[in-house]
Structures are given as C-alpha cells and as structure tokens.
Amino acid sequence: MIIFCLTYLLLAMPSLQLTQSGSASGLPTSSPTSASEAKTKALYLKGETALQKGDLSTAEGAFQEIVAHNPADPGANANLGVIYMRRRNWPLALRYLQTARKLAPKVPGIRLNIGLAYYRQGNFASAVAPFQSVIQDQPDSLQARYLLGLCYFFTNRHSDAIEALDGLWPQENSNLTYLYVLGIAAHKAKRGEIEDRALGRLLEIGQDTPEFHLLMGKAYLNRQEDDKAIAELEQAAKVNPKLPFLHFNLGLALLRKQNYESARDEFLKDVAVEPDVAFNYDQLGLVYSYLGQDADAERNFQAALKRDPRLTSSHLGVAKLYQKKRQYPAALKALEEAGKLDPNSYNIHYLKGQVLRHMGRMQQAKVELDLASRMMNTRRSERQRELSGETIPDPQLSAPPE
C-alpha cells in the first residue's frame, strides 16, 4: 500500500555535487581547488553514511558544512530537505527543497519531496502542482499519481481524483485503501459504474478482515448511513479493537447520532491508540462542548491545535467558548486565526460579526455580517455542507508516509 510505506527520496545526490564548471546549477560560483573538492566529497560520504544509518545530527552537520561553503550545491540542499522531512520540520524542509529545486529544476525527485512536505502539512492544494510536474516528467510515477489523486480527493476535486486514480487500477486493485478512496470519489462525482466496481472489489478481497470493516464503515459514514457504519465498525472492533482510527470513526458515527457520551468514550479509546492525532482532540472538544463541559472542551481544542495549528474547527470551537464566557478579544483572536485558514467560511464571518458587535465595533461587525449573508445567499450548498458536518475527516489517509 503506497500511502503507508513511501520512503523519502534523495537520500543522497552526489551526482549533483559539482559540474565540470564547478557549479551544480550553472550559477556562477568560485572555482574549487582540489583540496576543496576532496573535502566536499568526504563530507558527502560522511553525510550519506550517517543518513543511511539514521544519524540525522551527523548528516545535518555534514551537509550544512557543504552549504556553508557552497550555497549553490543542490545535492546538499536536497539532503538537508530530506533530513528535516524526517524530523517533520516541514517549513525548514521546504526551504531547502525549494532551494534545491531552483538549483536542479530537472530533478523530479526534489519536486516529489516538495509535494510530500506540503501533503504532510495538510496543504493538499499546494501539493498538487509539484506532483503534477513529476507526472509530466515521469508519467509512469505510481507514487506521484497516487498522491496527486489523494490531494484531489482531499480538496473535493472528485472528478480529478477519479482521473488520477482510476488509471492505477491494474496495479492497485488489491489495495483496500485505494479502493475505498476511488469508491468514495466516484460516489461524490456520481460515477456509479466506478463506485460499484471499486466497492465491489473491496468487498471481494476484504475477506471479513477488520481493515475491510473499517473501510466499509468509513464508506457508509461518507454516505451518511450511520447505522450501517456503526455495524461495520463494531464488527471490526470485535476482531481488532486496537486498529488505528477505528474508534475515531465509530466516535464520528455516534456523534452524528447525538450519542455524546458514547462518542466521547470512542474518541478517548482512539487517543489511547493514536495519542498524536489532532482530530481526536478536536472531536473531543466538540463533544465536551455539547455536554456543557466547557473546561474540558477548551483543553481538548487547545490540545488539537498544539498538534495541528491548521485545524480551523478547533480555532472556531475555542472562539465559541470564549464568546460564551464574554471574553470577546480572545474570541476575536481565535476567529482571525480561523479566518486565515478558511476565509470562505460562513460560520467564521457570522460569529466574527457577532463578537465585533459585542465589542462595540459596529461598522466592522456590519461588514462581517453582510459578508456572511452574501455567502449564505450565493453558496447555499457549501453552507449546508458546513452546517451539516458532511465532510468526514480522513486522518488515516493524510498521515505521513513512512
């Protein structure tokens, strides 16, 4: 299964170290002496060996020393990007990878890693272009096409997702995750023949495994058939109660049925299995807010944001709690953070208008409320999706490739 076993590329790029002219990219650099060439080669060997052993500190030191003497070395920049990817320092990884791309624009592996860095941050829209560029150069790149299809899926470009993924059928039709994604995308794009083929194949090869029941439960959740989803997820739990994201999805189904105590218990079970998944804390915050346990709600929303500052729903949840406590400046700050992440949210603009009105900032409040009203009138379908909670999080798909 590609998504769960991808390794980072470009463990070493000695071939990009230096060209005949002493520049890795054609940019003007000082002509190296034989001694400097020998030192650079020794540092490459040291960095590559350390990287292969997982000694990231030693590898980082070696490649940083190369960059200090020759900032235009694409291989050293690319390897530093890989090191920071392994450390999950995505902004720093992107800094070095973008530099490497400028220095070696024809190397598709660099662009693939740039896409992966965006993907891991949940910035699926920004990951699209790098993956597309890889496919242009390497049309048979299975990894790039799979990840591109997932990016389309996460950004609700379901027809594009089908176009990217359906062509992988010969290689991936025994991959349960692939079949699930293809089936859901086809359902949302109203491509019944592809949906039936994908979910039929999922049923054929699932063979009553807990993973199969988990994915079928997810499929029913996306179709808003919550009772069927619960039945499938409970079946999976009987076989493997520690299956990652099983309890998360069961919690979602119970939450939609307004069974808040049971939903809370399921999210807590998933926290025990996956303690670093921000979505669990985000949903716990929502559950506790419904239960009127505001302190627990805020604690969990903040825990979610600590793990993933891009979770708009947690910023919005915190803002509502602050509004309830009449802490309007704090509520406004949370809403501004949410607005940066989702400027087209009806809920954010409406709540921001209410908060500004309570703060006596009537003109600004009117601007926000009028904007919310226009969104409501011109984008009713999106508003309905936002209010109904139609979008189902897929943390198991957006998890980092390992």
BAZA-713466 format. One record per atom (N, C-alpha, C): residue in one letter; x, y, z. Coordinates in steps of 0.2 Angstrom, whole numbers, plus 5000, padded with zeros to 4 digits. Layout:
# residues N
AXYZ/...
//
This chain:
# residues 402
M500449945000/M500050005000/M500450065000/I500450104995/I500950154994/I500950204999/I500350225001/I500250285006/I500550275012/F500650215015/F500850195021/F501650175021/C501950165015/C502650135015/C503050175011/L502850235009/L503350285005/L503950305009/T504550295006/T505150325009/T505350385006/Y505650435010/Y505850495007/Y506450485002/L506350524996/L506850514991/L507450554992/L507950544988/L508550594988/L508950584994/L509050524996/L509450505002/L510150535001/A510450534995/A511050574993/A511050584986/M511350644984/M511350664977/M512050684975/P512550634976/P513250654974/P513350674967/S512850654962/S512950664955/S512850744954/L512450774959/L512350844958/L512850884962/Q513350854964/Q513850894969/Q514150954965/L514450934960/L514850984956/L514850964948/T514751024944/T514851004937/T515551024935/Q515751014929/Q516351024926/Q516651094928/S516151144928/S516251214929/S516351234936/G516151184940/G516251204947/G515551224950/S515051224946/S514351244949/S513851184947/A513451174952/A512951124952/A512351144948/S512251214946/S511651234943/S511851284937/G512451294936/G512551344931/G512651414933/L512451424940/L512551484943/L513351494944/P513551564944/P514251574945/P514451554952/T514951524953/T515251504959/T516051514958/S516451514964/S517151514963/S517351454961/S517951444958/S518251384955/S518551344961/P518351284962/P518551254968/P519251224967/T519651224972/T520351194972/T520251114973/S520751084972/S520751004973/S520650994980/A520951034984/A520851014992/A520051024993/S519751084991/S519051094992/S518651034989/E518751014983/E518350954981/E518450894985/A519050884987/A519150824991/A518750824998/K518750885001/K518450905007/K517650895006/T517450915000/T516650914999/T516450834998/K516950804994/K516750734993/K516750695000/A517250715004/A517250675011/A516650695015/L516450755015/L515850775018/L515250745016/Y515150735009/Y514650695006/Y514650625009/L515150595009/L515250525011/L515050525018/K515250565022/K515050565029/K514350575030/G514050625026/G513350645027/G512850585025/E513050555019/E512650495016/E512650435021/T513250425023/T513350365028/T512950375034/A512950435037/A512550455043/A511850445042/L511650475036/L510950475034/L510650405033/Q511050365030/Q510850295029/Q510750255036/K511150275041/K511150245047/K510650285052/G510250335050/G509850365054/G510150415058/D510750435058/D511050485062/D510950555059/L510450585060/L510250645057/L510650705059/S510850705065/S511350755068/S511950765064/T512350705063/T512950705060/T512850715052/A512350695049/A512150705042/A512050785041/E511650805046/E511450885045/E512150925046/G512550905050/G513150945051/G513550945045/A513650885042/A514050875036/A513750915030/F513150915029/F512850945023/F512751025024/Q512651045031/Q512751115032/Q513351145031/E513951105032/E514551125031/E514751135023/I514451095019/I514451095012/I514151165010/V513551175012/V513151235010/V513451295013/A513751295018/A514151355021/A514651375016/H515051325013/H515551345008/H515251355001/N514751325000/N514451324993/N513751324993/P513351384994/P512651384995/P512251354989/A512651354983/A512351334977/A512451254975/D512551224980/D512651144980/D511951114980/P511651094975/P510951064975/P510851004979/G511450954979/G511350894982/G511350904990/A511750954992/A511750965000/A511150995002/N510851044998/N510251075000/N509651025000/A509650974995/A509150924994/A509150875000/N509750855002/N509850815008/N509650845014/L509850905015/L509550945021/L508850945021/G508450955015/G507750955015/G507550885017/V507850825015/V507650765017/V507750755025/I508250775028/I508450775035/I507850805039/Y507650865037/Y507150905040/Y506450875039/M506350835033/M505750805032/M505750745038/R506250705038/R506250655043/R506150685050/R506350745052/R506250775058/R505550805059/R505150805053/R504550835052/R504550905054/N505050935052/N505151015052/N504951035045/W504351035043/W504151045037/W504351115034/P504251175037/P504451235034/P505151235033/L505651215037/L506351215036/L506451165030/A506151105030/A506251055024/A506051095017/L505551125017/L505351165011/L505851215009/R506151255014/R506651305012/R507151275008/Y507451215011/Y508051185007/Y507851155001/L507251125001/L507051084995/L506851134989/Q506551194991/Q506451244986/Q507051274983/T507551284987/T508251304985/T508551254980/A508451184982/A508751134978/A508351134971/R507751144971/R507351144965/R507551194960/K507751254963/K507951314959/K508651294956/L509051264960/L509751244958/L509751184953/A509251134954/A509251074949/A508451064947/P508251114943/P507551114941/P507251044937/K507751014935/K507550954930/K507550884934/V507650894941/V507650834945/V506950824948/P506550774946/P505950764948/P505850744955/G506350704958/G506350684965/G506350744970/I506650794968/I506650854973/I505850884973/R505550884967/R504850914967/R504350864970/L504550794970/L504150744974/L504150754981/N504750774984/N504850784991/N504550854993/I504550904988/I504150964990/I503450944991/G503150904986/G502450884987/G502350854993/L502750804995/L502650765001/L502650815007/A503150865007/A503150915013/A502450955013/Y502250975008/Y501551005008/Y501050955010/Y501050895008/Y500550845009/Y500550835017/R501150825020/R501150815027/R500850865031/Q500950925029/Q500650985032/Q499850995031/G499650945027/G498850955026/G498751015021/N499251035018/N499151085012/N499151055006/F498551025005/F498550974999/F498451014992/A498151074993/A498151114987/A498851134984/S499251154989/S499951174987/S500351114984/A500151054986/A500550994984/A500350974977/V499850994975/V499550974968/V500050994963/A500351054962/A500751074957/A501451034957/P501751024963/P502350984962/P502250914960/F501750884962/F501550814960/F501350814952/Q501050864950/Q500850864943/Q501550874939/S501950914941/S502650924937/S503050854937/V502950814942/V503350754942/V503050704937/I502350704937/I502050664932/I502150684925/Q502250754924/Q502450774917/Q503050744915/D503550744919/D504250714918/D504250644918/Q503850614922/Q503850544923/Q503150514924/P502850504918/P502150484918/P501950424921/D502450374922/D502350314925/D502550314932/S502550374935/S502750384943/S502150364947/L502150304949/L501550274953/L501450324959/Q501950334963/Q501950374969/Q501650444968/A501850474963/A501650544962/A500950544960/R500750494955/R500050494953/R499550474959/Y499750434963/Y499350414969/Y499250474974/L499850504975/L499750564980/L499350614977/L499450634970/L499050684967/L498350664967/G498150604966/G497450584967/G497150594974/L497550584979/L497350594986/L497250674987/C497750714984/C497650784985/C497050804982/Y496850784976/Y496250804973/Y495650784978/F495750724980/F495150694985/F495050744991/F495650764994/F495550805000/F495350874998/T495450894992/T495250964990/T494550964987/N494150904987/N493550894984/N493550904977/R494050884974/R494050884966/R493950814964/H493350784965/H493250714965/H493350684958/S493150724953/S493250704946/S493950704944/D494350754946/D495050744945/D495350684949/A495150674955/A495450614959/A495250554955/I494650544952/I494550484948/I495050484942/E495150534939/E495550534933/E496250514935/A496550534941/A497150514943/A497250444945/L496750424949/L496750364952/L496550304948/D496050314944/D495750254940/D496250224936/G496750264933/G497250234929/G497750184932/L497650194939/L498150144943/L497850084945/W497250064942/W496850004944/W497249944943/P497549934937/P497949874936/P498449854942/Q498749914944/Q499249904950/Q499049904957/E498449934958/E498249954965/E497549914966/N497249874962/N496549854963/N496549794969/S497149784972/S497149744978/S497349784984/N497349854984/N497449894989/N496849924992/L496649904998/L496049925001/L495949995002/T496450035004/T496450105004/T496250134997/Y496650114992/Y496550144986/Y495750134984/L495550074985/L494850054983/L494350094986/Y494450114993/Y494050154997/Y494050224994/V494650254993/V494650324990/V494350324984/L494450284979/L494150284972/L493450274973/G493150234977/G492450224978/G492150284980/I492350314986/I492050374988/I492150434983/A492650444980/A492750494975/A492150484970/A492150424967/A491650404962/A490950424965/H490750404971/H490150424974/H489950494974/K490450534976/K490350604976/K490350634969/A490650604964/A490650634957/A490050604953/K489650564957/K489050524954/K489350484948/R489850444949/R490150404944/R489950334946/G489350314945/G489050254948/G489450184946/E489650184940/E489950124937/E490650114941/I491050174942/I491650164945/I491550154953/E491050184956/E490950164963/E490750094964/D490350064960/D490149994960/D490749954959/R491149964954/R491749924953/R492249924959/A492349994962/A492849994967/A492649964974/L492049974975/L491749954982/L491649874981/G491449854975/G491349784974/G491949744974/R492549774972/R493149744973/R493449744980/L493249794983/L493449804991/L493049744994/L492449734993/L492049684996/L492349614994/E492549604988/E492849544985/E493449524989/I493949574990/I494549554993/I494649565000/G494149595003/G494149615010/G494249555015/Q493849505013/Q493849435016/Q493749445024/D493249495026/D493049495033/D493649515037/T494149555035/T494649575039/T494449635043/P494749655049/P494549715052/P494649775048/E495149775044/E495349835040/E494749845035/F494549795032/F493949795027/F493349825031/H493149805037/H492549835040/H492749905042/L493349925043/L493449995045/L493350035039/L493550015033/L493450055027/L492750055025/M492449995025/M491749995024/M491350045028/G491550045035/G491250095039/G491350165037/K491950185035/K492050245033/K491650265026/A491550215022/A491150225016/A490450245018/Y490150205023/Y489450215025/Y489450285028/L489950305032/L489950375035/L489950425030/N490350415024/N490350465019/N489650475016/R489250415016/R488650415013/R488050435018/Q488250455024/Q487850475029/Q487350415031/E487550355030/E487150295033/E487550275039/D487350305045/D487750305051/D487550235054/D486950205054/D486850145057/D487250085054/K487350085047/K487750035044/K488450045046/A488650115046/A489350125048/A489550095055/I489050105060/I489250085066/I489250005066/A488849975063/A488849905062/A489549875060/E489749905054/E490349885052/E490949905056/L490949955059/L491549975064/L491549935070/E490949915073/E490949875079/E491149805077/Q491049785071/Q491249715068/Q492049715068/A492349775066/A493049775066/A493349775073/A492949815077/A493249815084/A493249745088/K492749705086/K492749635089/K493349595087/V493649605081/V494249575079/V494949605081/N494949675081/N495549715082/N495349775085/P495249785092/P495049845095/P495549895095/K496149885093/K496749925093/K496949955086/L496449935082/L496549965075/L496550035075/P497150065072/P497150145072/P496550175068/F496250225071/F495750265068/F495050225068/L495050165071/L494350135071/L493950165076/H494150185082/H493750215087/H493550285085/F494050315082/F493950385079/F493350385075/N493250345070/N492750345065/N492050315069/L492150275073/L491550255077/L491250315081/G491750355084/G491550415088/G491150465083/L491450475077/L491050515072/L490350495071/A490250425070/A489650405069/A489150415075/L489350405081/L488950415087/L488850485088/L489350525086/L489250605087/L488650625083/R488650605076/R488150625072/R487450595074/K487450545078/K486850525081/K486650555088/Q487050605090/Q487050645096/Q487050595102/N487450545101/N487550505107/N488250525110/Y488250585113/Y488850615115/Y489350575120/E489050545125/E489450515130/E489850455127/S489450415122/S489750355119/S490250385114/A490150435111/A490650465106/A491250485110/R491150515115/R491750535119/R492150475121/D491850425123/D492250365125/D492650335119/E492350335113/E492650315107/E493250355106/F493250425106/F493750465104/F494350455109/L494150445116/L494650435121/L495050365120/K494650315117/K494950255115/K495450265110/D495350305105/D495750315099/D496350355101/V496250405106/V496850435109/V497350385112/A497050335115/A497550285118/A497950245113/V497650245107/V498050205102/V498450255098/E498150315096/E498550365092/E498550435096/P498950435101/P498950495105/P499150565102/D499450565096/D499650625092/D499250645087/V498650615086/V498150635081/V497750695083/A497850745080/A497450805082/A496750805081/F496550765076/F495750765075/F495450735081/N495750685085/N495450655091/N495250715096/Y495750755097/Y495650805102/Y495150865100/D495150875093/D494650915090/D493950895091/Q493850835090/Q493150805091/Q492950795098/L493450785102/L493350785110/L493150855112/G493450905109/G493250975111/G492550985109/L492350965103/L491650975101/L491150935106/V491350875107/V490950835111/V490850865118/Y491350885121/Y491350915128/Y490950985128/S490951015122/S490551075122/S489851065121/Y489651005118/Y488950985118/Y488750965125/L489150935128/L488950915135/L489050965140/G489151025138/G489251085143/G489851085147/Q490351045146/Q490951045150/Q491451085146/D491351155147/D491751195143/D492551195145/A492751185151/A493451175153/A493751125149/D493451065149/D493651005145/D493651015138/A493151055135/A493151065128/A493751115126/E493851165130/E494451215128/E495151175129/R495151135134/R495851095135/R495951055129/N495451015126/N495550975120/N495651015114/F495251065113/F495351115107/F496051135107/Q496351155113/Q497051185113/Q497551125112/A497351065114/A497751005113/A497850995105/A497250995102/A497250985095/A497651035091/L497551105093/L497951155090/L498751145091/K498851125097/K499651115098/K499851065093/R499451015092/R499750955087/R499650975080/D499151025078/D499051045071/D498751115072/P499151165071/P498851235072/P498451255066/R498351205061/R497951225055/R497251205055/L497051175061/L496351145062/L495851205063/T495551225058/T495051285058/T494551265063/S494251205063/S493751185068/S493951195075/S494551185077/S494751195084/S494851275085/H495051315081/H495051385082/H494351415083/L493851385079/L493251405079/L492851385086/G493051325088/G492751295094/G493051335100/V493651355100/V493951405105/V493551465105/A493451495099/A493151565099/A492451555102/K492051505100/K491451505103/K491451495111/L491951465113/L491951455121/L492151525124/Y492551565120/Y492751625123/Y492151675122/Q491751675117/Q491251715116/Q490651695121/K490651635123/K490151615128/K490351645135/K491051655136/K491251675143/K491351755142/R491151785137/R491151855135/R491851885135/Q492351835133/Q493051855133/Q493151875125/Y492851935123/Y492751945116/Y493451955113/P493951995116/P494652005112/P494951935111/A494851885116/A495151815114/A494751785109/A494151795109/A493751755104/A493851785097/L493951855097/L494151885090/L494851855088/K495351855092/K495951825090/K495951755087/A495551715090/A495451645088/A495051645081/L494551695080/L494251695074/L494651725068/E495151765070/E495551795065/E496051735063/E496251695067/E496651635065/E496251585061/A495651575063/A495251535059/A495151565052/G495051625052/G494851655045/G495451655040/K496051655043/K496651655039/K496651585035/L496451535039/L496451465036/L495851445032/D495251485033/D494651465029/D494351535028/P494551575023/P494251645023/P493551635020/N493351585017/N492651575014/N492151545019/S492251535025/S491851505030/S491251555032/Y490651535031/Y490051575033/Y490051585040/N490251525044/N490151525051/N490651575054/I491251575052/I491851615054/I491651695054/H491351715048/H491251785047/H490651805051/Y490151755052/Y489551775056/Y489751775063/L490051735066/L490251735073/L490751795074/K491151815069/K491651875070/K491151935070/G490651935066/G490251995066/G489852005073/Q489651945076/Q489351945082/Q489851975088/V490451945088/V490951965093/V491152035092/L491252065086/L491352135085/L490852175087/R490152155086/R489652195089/R489652205096/H489752145100/H489852145107/H490352195109/M490952205105/M491452245107/M491352315105/G490752335102/G490552395101/G490852425094/R491152375090/R491452395084/R490952385078/M490452425078/M489852415074/M489952415066/Q490452465064/Q490552465057/Q490852395055/Q491352375058/Q491752315056/Q491252255057/A490852255062/A490352205063/A489852195057/K489652255055/K489152255049/K489552225043/V490152245042/V490552215036/V490552145036/E490652115042/E490752045043/E490052005042/L489552035045/L488852005044/L488552015037/D488752065034/D488552075027/D488852025023/L489552015024/L489851965020/L489651895021/A489451875028/A489151815029/A488451805026/S488051855025/S487451855022/S487551835015/R488051875012/R488151865004/R488351785003/M488751765007/M488951695007/M488351645007/M487951665012/M487351625013/M486951615007/N486851675004/N486351684998/N486651654992/T487351654991/T487651634985/T487951564985/R488051544991/R488351474991/R488051434996/R487351424995/R486951385000/R487251315000/S487451284995/S487651214995/S488251205000/E488751254999/E489351255004/E489151265011/R488651315012/R488451325019/R488151265022/Q487751235018/Q487351175020/Q487851115022/R488451105018/R488951065020/R489251085026/E489451145027/E489751165033/E489351155039/L488651175039/L488251165045/L488051095046/S488051055041/S487850985042/S488450935044/G489050965043/G489650925045/G489750865040/E489550875034/E489550825029/E490250795028/T490750845028/T491450825027/T491750785032/I491950725031/I492250675036/I492950675036/P493250695041/P494050695042/P494250625040/D494850625037/D495250565035/D495950565037/P496050565044/P496750565046/P497150505045/Q496850445043/Q497250385042/Q497550395035/L497250435030/L497450445024/L497950505023/S497850555028/S498350615027/S498950605032/A498950545035/A499550535040/A500150535036/P500750545039/P501350555035/P501550485032/P501850485026/P502150425023/P502750405027/E502750335028/E503350315032/E503850275028/
//
